[in-house]
Amino acid sequence: MQYRNAMPAQLPTTEKGRATRRRILQATSQLIAERGVDRVSLEDVEREAGVGRSQLYHYFGGRDDLLRAVIDTTTDAVLGAQNGLLDELDTFAAIERWFDGLVALQERRGAVGGCPIGSLVGQLAERDDQTRAALATGFERWEQPLVAGLTSMQDRGELRPDASVESLADMTMAAIQGGLLLTQVRRDPRQLRRALDGARAVLASAAAV
């Protein structure tokens, strides 16, 4: 994707402007998901979004600014696709429902696509520190409800006081990412289920006796 450096991005102040910016982001996100970053040109984005070059330059300060905004949009889509399953992950039963929902989502999608955020990592993580940080923030946003839920469980005495909530959440996220990767390449949602079984065992080991 070629993109000259431009002036700092202008956040839209009207609903029409916000709609245009959303349309650009949605078009760019969809094209990248279908083709990959290196096979998407500005002309492709303009055609898909129905905008001109001046509008791209107006709403985004440059290629990297657009790509970082795509990361945010992709994260929003990933969280939205989980349909409230991330709300109050403060019991083992709620975490189990979340796991079931993740597997069910892969079943509905035919195990196609993997993790949208994870797919961007291989393409963008080494671009620059700001882009890498945007990707890290995306995962942190996904992980935060689990951190909050586990913290509540620990406060209620349901997890051992010496258990590291952050480590438990990191291991769970690692299981999700690994499971989604294997699910994608093997076209088999059972791969995610098996990875989540491992995460469940780790979480159970932290339960207070």
C-alpha positions as CSV (number, residue, x, y, z in Angstrom):
1,M,0.0,0.0,0.0
2,Q,1.7,3.2,-1.2
3,Y,0.9,6.3,0.8
4,R,2.8,9.6,0.9
5,N,3.3,11.4,4.2
6,A,0.5,13.9,4.8
7,M,-0.6,16.5,7.3
8,P,-1.9,15.3,10.7
9,A,-5.2,13.5,10.5
10,Q,-8.3,15.6,10.9
11,L,-11.0,14.0,13.1
12,P,-14.4,14.6,11.5
13,T,-16.7,17.0,13.2
14,T,-19.9,16.1,11.3
15,E,-21.9,12.9,11.0
16,K,-21.2,12.9,7.3
17,G,-17.5,13.2,7.9
18,R,-17.6,10.4,10.5
19,A,-19.5,8.2,8.1
20,T,-16.9,8.8,5.4
21,R,-14.1,8.0,7.8
22,R,-15.9,4.8,8.9
23,R,-16.4,3.8,5.2
24,I,-12.7,4.2,4.4
25,L,-11.8,2.1,7.4
26,Q,-14.3,-0.6,6.7
27,A,-13.2,-0.8,3.1
28,T,-9.5,-0.9,4.0
29,S,-10.1,-3.5,6.7
30,Q,-12.0,-5.7,4.3
31,L,-9.5,-5.4,1.5
32,I,-6.6,-6.2,3.8
33,A,-8.5,-9.2,5.2
34,E,-9.0,-10.5,1.7
35,R,-5.7,-9.7,0.1
36,G,-3.1,-8.7,2.7
37,V,-1.5,-5.3,3.3
38,D,1.0,-5.4,0.5
39,R,-1.6,-6.2,-2.1
40,V,-3.9,-3.3,-1.3
41,S,-3.4,0.0,-3.1
42,L,-4.8,3.4,-2.4
43,E,-6.7,3.1,-5.6
44,D,-8.3,-0.1,-4.3
45,V,-9.4,1.7,-1.1
46,E,-10.8,4.7,-3.0
47,R,-12.8,2.5,-5.3
48,E,-14.1,0.3,-2.6
49,A,-15.0,3.2,-0.2
50,G,-16.2,5.5,-3.0
51,V,-13.9,8.4,-1.9
52,G,-11.2,10.5,-3.5
53,R,-7.6,10.9,-2.6
54,S,-8.1,14.2,-0.9
55,Q,-10.5,12.6,1.5
56,L,-7.9,9.9,2.4
57,Y,-5.4,12.6,3.1
58,H,-7.9,14.6,5.1
59,Y,-8.9,11.9,7.5
60,F,-5.6,10.0,7.8
61,G,-2.1,11.5,8.3
62,G,-0.4,8.9,6.2
63,R,-0.2,5.2,5.4
64,D,0.9,4.2,9.0
65,D,-1.9,6.3,10.5
66,L,-4.4,4.5,8.3
67,L,-3.1,1.1,9.2
68,R,-3.1,1.8,12.9
69,A,-6.7,2.9,12.6
70,V,-7.4,-0.3,10.8
71,I,-6.0,-2.2,13.8
72,D,-8.4,-0.3,16.1
73,T,-11.3,-1.1,13.7
74,T,-10.4,-4.7,13.5
75,T,-10.2,-5.0,17.3
76,D,-13.6,-3.4,17.6
77,A,-14.9,-6.1,15.2
78,V,-13.3,-8.9,17.1
79,L,-14.8,-7.8,20.4
80,G,-18.2,-7.1,18.8
81,A,-18.3,-10.6,17.3
82,Q,-18.2,-12.1,20.8
83,N,-21.8,-11.0,21.4
84,G,-21.5,-10.0,25.1
85,L,-19.6,-13.1,26.1
86,L,-16.8,-10.8,27.4
87,D,-19.2,-9.2,30.0
88,E,-18.4,-10.1,33.6
89,L,-16.0,-13.0,33.1
90,D,-15.9,-13.3,36.9
91,T,-16.9,-17.0,37.3
92,F,-15.6,-20.2,35.9
93,A,-19.1,-20.8,34.4
94,A,-18.9,-17.4,32.5
95,I,-15.4,-18.2,31.3
96,E,-16.6,-21.6,30.0
97,R,-19.5,-19.9,28.1
98,W,-16.9,-17.6,26.5
99,F,-14.8,-20.5,25.5
100,D,-17.9,-22.3,24.1
101,G,-18.8,-19.1,22.2
102,L,-15.4,-18.8,20.6
103,V,-15.6,-22.4,19.4
104,A,-19.1,-21.9,18.1
105,L,-18.0,-18.8,16.2
106,Q,-15.3,-20.8,14.4
107,E,-17.9,-23.5,13.6
108,R,-20.2,-20.9,12.0
109,R,-17.3,-19.5,10.0
110,G,-16.2,-22.9,8.8
111,A,-12.8,-22.5,10.6
112,V,-11.9,-19.8,8.0
113,G,-10.0,-16.6,8.7
114,G,-8.3,-17.3,12.0
115,C,-7.9,-14.3,14.3
116,P,-8.2,-11.0,12.5
117,I,-5.9,-9.2,14.9
118,G,-3.4,-12.1,14.8
119,S,-3.5,-12.0,11.0
120,L,-2.3,-8.4,11.1
121,V,0.6,-9.1,13.5
122,G,2.6,-11.0,10.9
123,Q,2.1,-8.2,8.4
124,L,2.5,-5.1,10.6
125,A,4.2,-5.9,13.9
126,E,7.7,-5.1,12.6
127,R,6.7,-2.0,10.7
128,D,7.4,0.5,13.5
129,D,7.0,0.7,17.3
130,Q,3.8,2.7,17.1
131,T,2.1,0.1,14.9
132,R,3.4,-2.8,17.1
133,A,2.1,-0.9,20.2
134,A,-1.3,-0.5,18.5
135,L,-1.5,-4.3,18.0
136,A,-0.5,-4.9,21.6
137,T,-3.2,-2.5,22.7
138,G,-5.7,-4.5,20.6
139,F,-4.8,-7.7,22.5
140,E,-4.9,-5.9,25.8
141,R,-8.4,-4.7,25.1
142,W,-9.4,-8.3,24.4
143,E,-7.7,-9.6,27.5
144,Q,-8.9,-6.8,29.9
145,P,-12.3,-8.3,30.6
146,L,-10.7,-11.6,31.7
147,V,-8.1,-9.8,33.8
148,A,-11.0,-7.9,35.5
149,G,-13.0,-11.0,36.0
150,L,-10.2,-13.1,37.4
151,T,-9.3,-10.2,39.8
152,S,-12.9,-10.2,41.1
153,M,-12.7,-14.0,41.6
154,Q,-9.4,-13.6,43.5
155,D,-10.9,-10.8,45.6
156,R,-13.8,-13.1,46.5
157,G,-11.4,-15.9,47.5
158,E,-12.2,-18.1,44.6
159,L,-8.6,-18.0,43.2
160,R,-5.5,-18.5,45.3
161,P,-4.0,-15.3,46.6
162,D,-0.6,-16.1,45.1
163,A,-2.0,-16.7,41.6
164,S,-0.9,-14.1,39.1
165,V,-4.1,-12.9,37.3
166,E,-2.0,-11.3,34.6
167,S,-0.1,-14.6,33.9
168,L,-3.4,-16.5,33.8
169,A,-4.9,-14.1,31.3
170,D,-1.7,-14.1,29.2
171,M,-1.7,-18.0,29.1
172,T,-5.4,-18.0,28.1
173,M,-4.8,-15.5,25.3
174,A,-1.9,-17.5,24.1
175,A,-4.1,-20.6,24.0
176,I,-6.8,-18.7,22.1
177,Q,-4.2,-17.5,19.5
178,G,-2.6,-20.9,19.1
179,G,-5.9,-22.6,18.9
180,L,-7.2,-20.1,16.2
181,L,-4.0,-20.6,14.2
182,L,-4.3,-24.4,14.1
183,T,-8.1,-24.1,13.5
184,Q,-7.4,-22.0,10.5
185,V,-4.7,-24.1,8.9
186,R,-6.4,-27.4,9.7
187,R,-10.0,-26.1,9.1
188,D,-11.0,-27.8,12.3
189,P,-12.6,-25.9,15.2
190,R,-11.6,-28.8,17.5
191,Q,-8.1,-27.4,17.5
192,L,-9.4,-24.3,19.3
193,R,-11.4,-26.5,21.7
194,R,-8.3,-28.5,22.6
195,A,-6.3,-25.4,23.2
196,L,-9.0,-24.0,25.4
197,D,-9.1,-27.2,27.3
198,G,-5.5,-26.5,28.2
199,A,-6.4,-23.0,29.3
200,R,-9.2,-24.3,31.4
201,A,-6.9,-26.7,33.2
202,V,-4.5,-23.8,33.9
203,L,-7.3,-21.7,35.3
204,A,-8.6,-24.5,37.4
205,S,-5.2,-25.1,38.9
206,A,-5.3,-21.6,40.3
207,A,-8.7,-22.1,42.1
208,A,-8.6,-21.8,45.8
209,V,-8.9,-25.2,47.6
